[in-house]
Amino acid sequence: MTPLTWMGRHASALLLLGLVTVPLLPLSPDRLRPLLPALVVLVTALGIARQPLDPATLRRLFAPGPVLGMVLWLALSQIGAALLVVGLGRLAGADPQLLLLLAAFFAAAPLGSAPNLCLMLGYDFSLGLRLTLLGTLLAPVLLPATLGLSGLPFEASVPQLALRVCGMLSGGILLGLAIRALWGGARIARNTDILNGLAALAMIAFLFPLLAGSREALMTRPHLVLGLLLLALTLNFGGNLLIRSAAMTMLPRPAARALGLVFGNRNTSVVLASLPFDPLLTLFVAAMQFPIYATPLLFSAFETPCPPSSES
């Protein structure tokens, strides 16, 4: 057994280990932070490389009618949700810094690994894949538009944001397509453990610029860290459960659960990598990793499995 195969078979445990140990390491966040955009590209590429993107699959996934509905849903769940929550927060006199974090969460596209989470949990993989791919393709438009329309003082112009997001995600998509073309879909399918190992290494590396330096915050501002963690858990798990519950009346259970999972699990690291350094936003994005990594274990333990989806 190769080291990568071993890491792939123990990926969940390794990710949790990285999540709890990286914040405690005596590393300089200033030196590691410039690596974040490149790591966004790498993690995006590894996610894209594993998706079935042959022409026949793409034609089936992106039929015009369903695509229009999903585009409208993505715009509603990003721009619409941000405007609603920020507007209500202003009326309630909420702290502007809290509103900045909320806008950053809703501006983020679906998490690149959301389809794999759907597959692990028995949700509608096809719906998760469609929403994630569309959300990634639309991120250069929806992310800057959400932040711009929120009216909050983000220190970057909308065109600058669009260019940065487009550069990172297009780089990840192109690299992912190149990996898939080089290895081939059949070979990738046969070597899932190796790819899981590579993905685990990339995601652990990704934690370093996100979590490095957070030990000081844990020691000096534990209440802030706890508050951000509670906010992250509320947005991820609360949003997931709220959306899936509302969707249960209209969609089959696997599809409703996939919709909730994609809503709650977002690629906030792209927002972080696109904006000038903000220590509070950095801590918030770091906190967002905890519910993401806990999702498979938590939801598989406390809910009954879905029946197999015909499109999965």
C-alpha positions as CSV (number, residue, x, y, z in Angstrom):
1,M,0.0,0.0,0.0
2,T,1.4,3.4,-1.0
3,P,1.4,6.4,1.4
4,L,-1.1,8.2,-0.8
5,T,-3.4,5.1,-0.7
6,W,-3.2,4.9,3.0
7,M,-3.9,8.6,3.4
8,G,-6.9,8.3,1.1
9,R,-8.4,5.5,3.1
10,H,-7.9,7.6,6.3
11,A,-8.7,11.0,4.8
12,S,-11.5,11.9,7.2
13,A,-9.3,11.2,10.3
14,L,-6.4,13.1,8.8
15,L,-8.5,16.1,8.0
16,L,-9.9,16.2,11.5
17,L,-6.3,15.9,12.9
18,G,-5.2,18.7,10.7
19,L,-8.1,20.8,11.7
20,V,-7.3,20.6,15.4
21,T,-3.5,20.7,15.2
22,V,-2.7,23.4,12.6
23,P,-4.0,26.2,14.8
24,L,-1.6,25.2,17.5
25,L,1.5,25.2,15.4
26,P,3.9,28.1,15.9
27,L,3.7,29.4,12.3
28,S,3.7,32.9,10.8
29,P,0.4,33.6,9.0
30,D,2.1,36.5,7.1
31,R,4.4,34.1,5.3
32,L,1.6,31.6,4.5
33,R,-1.2,33.9,3.5
34,P,0.1,34.6,0.0
35,L,-0.3,30.8,-0.7
36,L,-4.1,31.0,-0.3
37,P,-5.0,31.8,-4.0
38,A,-2.7,29.1,-5.3
39,L,-4.2,26.6,-2.9
40,V,-7.7,27.7,-3.9
41,V,-6.7,26.8,-7.5
42,L,-5.3,23.4,-6.4
43,V,-8.3,22.4,-4.3
44,T,-10.7,23.5,-7.1
45,A,-8.8,21.5,-9.6
46,L,-8.8,18.3,-7.6
47,G,-12.6,18.7,-7.2
48,I,-13.2,19.3,-10.9
49,A,-10.9,16.4,-12.0
50,R,-13.1,13.9,-10.1
51,Q,-16.4,15.1,-11.7
52,P,-17.8,13.3,-14.8
53,L,-17.6,16.1,-17.4
54,D,-17.8,14.3,-20.7
55,P,-20.1,15.9,-23.3
56,A,-22.9,13.4,-22.8
57,T,-23.0,13.9,-19.0
58,L,-22.8,17.7,-19.4
59,R,-25.7,17.7,-21.9
60,R,-27.8,15.6,-19.4
61,L,-26.8,17.7,-16.4
62,F,-27.3,21.1,-18.0
63,A,-30.6,20.8,-20.0
64,P,-31.8,24.4,-20.6
65,G,-35.0,24.3,-18.5
66,P,-33.5,23.0,-15.2
67,V,-30.4,25.2,-15.6
68,L,-32.5,28.3,-15.7
69,G,-34.2,27.3,-12.5
70,M,-30.8,26.5,-10.8
71,V,-29.3,29.8,-11.9
72,L,-32.3,31.7,-10.4
73,W,-31.9,29.7,-7.2
74,L,-28.2,30.5,-7.0
75,A,-28.8,34.2,-7.5
76,L,-31.6,34.1,-4.9
77,S,-29.5,32.1,-2.3
78,Q,-26.5,34.5,-2.8
79,I,-27.7,38.0,-3.7
80,G,-31.2,37.7,-2.4
81,A,-30.2,36.1,0.9
82,A,-27.5,38.6,1.5
83,L,-29.8,41.6,0.8
84,L,-32.5,40.2,3.1
85,V,-30.2,39.3,6.0
86,V,-28.1,42.5,5.8
87,G,-31.3,44.6,5.5
88,L,-32.9,43.0,8.5
89,G,-29.6,43.3,10.4
90,R,-29.4,47.1,9.7
91,L,-33.0,47.5,10.9
92,A,-32.1,45.6,14.1
93,G,-29.0,47.7,14.6
94,A,-26.6,44.8,14.2
95,D,-22.8,45.3,14.4
96,P,-21.5,46.3,10.9
97,Q,-18.7,43.8,11.3
98,L,-21.2,41.0,11.8
99,L,-23.0,42.2,8.7
100,L,-19.7,42.0,6.7
101,L,-19.3,38.4,7.7
102,L,-22.8,37.5,6.8
103,A,-22.5,39.1,3.4
104,A,-19.2,37.3,2.8
105,F,-20.9,33.9,3.6
106,F,-23.9,34.5,1.3
107,A,-21.6,35.8,-1.5
108,A,-19.6,32.6,-1.6
109,A,-20.3,29.9,-4.2
110,P,-21.1,26.3,-3.3
111,L,-18.3,24.4,-1.8
112,G,-16.3,22.5,-4.5
113,S,-16.5,19.2,-2.5
114,A,-20.3,19.5,-2.0
115,P,-21.1,16.8,-4.7
116,N,-18.7,14.4,-2.9
117,L,-20.5,15.1,0.4
118,C,-23.8,14.4,-1.3
119,L,-22.4,11.1,-2.6
120,M,-21.1,10.1,0.9
121,L,-24.4,10.9,2.5
122,G,-26.7,9.3,-0.1
123,Y,-28.2,12.6,-1.2
124,D,-28.9,13.6,-4.9
125,F,-25.4,13.7,-6.3
126,S,-26.7,15.0,-9.7
127,L,-28.3,18.0,-8.2
128,G,-25.3,18.7,-5.9
129,L,-23.0,18.5,-8.9
130,R,-25.2,20.8,-11.1
131,L,-25.4,23.5,-8.4
132,T,-21.7,23.3,-7.6
133,L,-20.5,23.5,-11.2
134,L,-23.0,26.3,-12.1
135,G,-22.1,28.2,-8.9
136,T,-18.4,27.9,-9.6
137,L,-18.9,29.2,-13.2
138,L,-21.1,32.1,-12.0
139,A,-18.9,33.0,-9.1
140,P,-17.1,35.8,-10.9
141,V,-20.5,37.5,-11.4
142,L,-22.5,36.5,-8.3
143,L,-19.8,37.0,-5.7
144,P,-18.8,40.6,-6.6
145,A,-22.5,41.5,-7.2
146,T,-23.5,40.2,-3.8
147,L,-20.8,42.1,-2.0
148,G,-21.4,45.2,-4.1
149,L,-25.1,45.3,-3.7
150,S,-24.9,44.7,0.1
151,G,-23.7,48.3,0.4
152,L,-21.1,47.3,3.0
153,P,-17.6,48.8,2.9
154,F,-15.5,46.0,1.5
155,E,-12.1,47.3,0.5
156,A,-12.1,46.2,-3.1
157,S,-13.9,47.3,-6.2
158,V,-16.4,45.1,-8.0
159,P,-14.3,44.8,-11.1
160,Q,-11.2,43.9,-9.1
161,L,-13.2,41.2,-7.2
162,A,-14.6,39.8,-10.5
163,L,-11.1,39.5,-12.0
164,R,-9.6,37.9,-8.9
165,V,-12.4,35.3,-8.6
166,C,-12.3,34.6,-12.3
167,G,-8.6,34.1,-12.2
168,M,-8.6,31.6,-9.3
169,L,-11.6,29.6,-10.4
170,S,-10.8,29.5,-14.1
171,G,-7.3,28.4,-13.2
172,G,-8.7,25.6,-11.0
173,I,-11.2,24.5,-13.7
174,L,-8.5,24.4,-16.4
175,L,-6.1,22.5,-14.2
176,G,-8.8,20.1,-13.2
177,L,-9.7,19.4,-16.8
178,A,-6.0,18.9,-17.6
179,I,-5.7,16.4,-14.8
180,R,-8.8,14.5,-16.0
181,A,-7.6,14.6,-19.6
182,L,-4.1,13.3,-18.6
183,W,-5.3,10.5,-16.3
184,G,-8.7,9.7,-18.0
185,G,-12.0,9.1,-16.3
186,A,-11.6,5.4,-16.0
187,R,-8.2,5.6,-14.4
188,I,-9.5,8.2,-12.0
189,A,-12.4,6.0,-11.0
190,R,-10.0,3.1,-10.4
191,N,-7.7,5.1,-8.1
192,T,-10.1,6.8,-5.8
193,D,-8.0,6.1,-2.7
194,I,-5.0,7.9,-4.3
195,L,-7.1,10.9,-5.3
196,N,-8.6,11.0,-1.8
197,G,-5.0,11.0,-0.5
198,L,-4.1,13.9,-2.8
199,A,-7.2,15.8,-1.9
200,A,-6.5,15.3,1.8
201,L,-3.0,16.6,1.4
202,A,-4.3,19.6,-0.5
203,M,-7.0,20.3,2.1
204,I,-4.5,20.0,5.0
205,A,-2.2,22.4,3.2
206,F,-5.1,24.7,2.6
207,L,-5.6,24.9,6.4
208,F,-2.2,26.5,7.0
209,P,-2.9,29.9,5.5
210,L,-6.4,29.8,7.0
211,L,-5.6,28.7,10.5
212,A,-2.0,29.6,11.0
213,G,-1.7,32.3,13.7
214,S,-5.1,31.5,15.2
215,R,-3.5,30.1,18.3
216,E,-2.9,33.6,19.5
217,A,-6.5,34.5,18.9
218,L,-7.6,31.3,20.8
219,M,-5.4,32.4,23.8
220,T,-6.1,36.1,23.8
221,R,-9.7,36.4,22.5
222,P,-11.4,33.1,23.2
223,H,-14.8,34.7,23.3
224,L,-14.4,36.1,19.8
225,V,-13.3,32.7,18.5
226,L,-16.2,31.0,20.2
227,G,-18.7,33.5,18.8
228,L,-17.4,33.1,15.3
229,L,-17.5,29.3,15.6
230,L,-21.2,29.5,16.8
231,L,-21.9,31.8,13.8
232,A,-20.3,29.4,11.4
233,L,-22.3,26.4,12.9
234,T,-25.5,28.4,12.7
235,L,-25.0,29.5,9.1
236,N,-23.9,26.0,7.9
237,F,-26.1,23.6,9.8
238,G,-29.0,26.1,10.4
239,G,-29.1,27.1,6.7
240,N,-28.8,23.5,5.6
241,L,-31.7,22.3,7.8
242,L,-33.9,25.3,7.0
243,I,-33.6,25.0,3.3
244,R,-34.0,21.2,3.3
245,S,-37.1,21.5,5.5
246,A,-38.7,24.0,3.1
247,A,-37.8,22.0,0.0
248,M,-39.2,18.8,1.4
249,T,-42.7,19.9,0.3
250,M,-41.6,20.3,-3.3
251,L,-38.7,17.9,-3.9
252,P,-37.9,14.2,-3.2
253,R,-36.0,13.7,0.0
254,P,-32.5,13.1,-1.6
255,A,-32.9,16.3,-3.7
256,A,-34.1,18.4,-0.7
257,R,-31.2,17.3,1.4
258,A,-28.7,18.0,-1.4
259,L,-30.2,21.5,-1.8
260,G,-29.8,22.2,1.9
261,L,-26.2,20.8,2.0
262,V,-25.1,23.0,-0.9
263,F,-26.7,26.0,0.7
264,G,-25.0,25.6,4.0
265,N,-21.5,24.5,2.7
266,R,-19.9,27.4,0.8
267,N,-16.5,28.2,-0.6
268,T,-15.8,31.2,1.7
269,S,-12.1,30.8,1.2
270,V,-12.5,32.3,-2.3
271,V,-14.0,35.4,-0.8
272,L,-11.1,35.6,1.7
273,A,-8.5,35.1,-1.1
274,S,-10.2,37.8,-3.2
275,L,-10.3,40.6,-0.6
276,P,-7.5,42.5,1.1
277,F,-6.4,40.9,4.4
278,D,-9.0,41.2,7.2
279,P,-8.1,39.4,10.5
280,L,-11.8,39.0,11.5
281,L,-12.8,37.6,8.1
282,T,-9.8,35.3,8.3
283,L,-10.9,33.9,11.6
284,F,-14.5,33.6,10.4
285,V,-13.4,31.6,7.3
286,A,-11.2,29.4,9.5
287,A,-14.3,28.7,11.8
288,M,-16.3,27.8,8.7
289,Q,-14.1,24.8,8.1
290,F,-15.3,23.1,11.3
291,P,-18.9,22.5,10.2
292,I,-17.7,21.5,6.7
293,Y,-15.5,18.8,8.0
294,A,-18.1,17.7,10.6
295,T,-20.9,17.4,8.1
296,P,-20.3,13.8,6.9
297,L,-19.9,12.4,10.4
298,L,-22.8,14.4,12.0
299,F,-25.4,13.9,9.3
300,S,-24.7,10.3,8.7
301,A,-25.1,9.6,12.4
302,F,-28.4,11.4,13.0
303,E,-30.5,10.8,10.0
304,T,-32.0,7.9,8.1
305,P,-30.4,7.1,4.7
306,C,-32.1,8.3,1.6
307,P,-33.2,5.8,-1.0
308,P,-30.8,5.7,-4.0
309,S,-31.3,8.5,-6.5
310,S,-31.9,7.5,-10.1
311,E,-29.6,10.2,-11.3
312,S,-26.7,9.5,-9.0
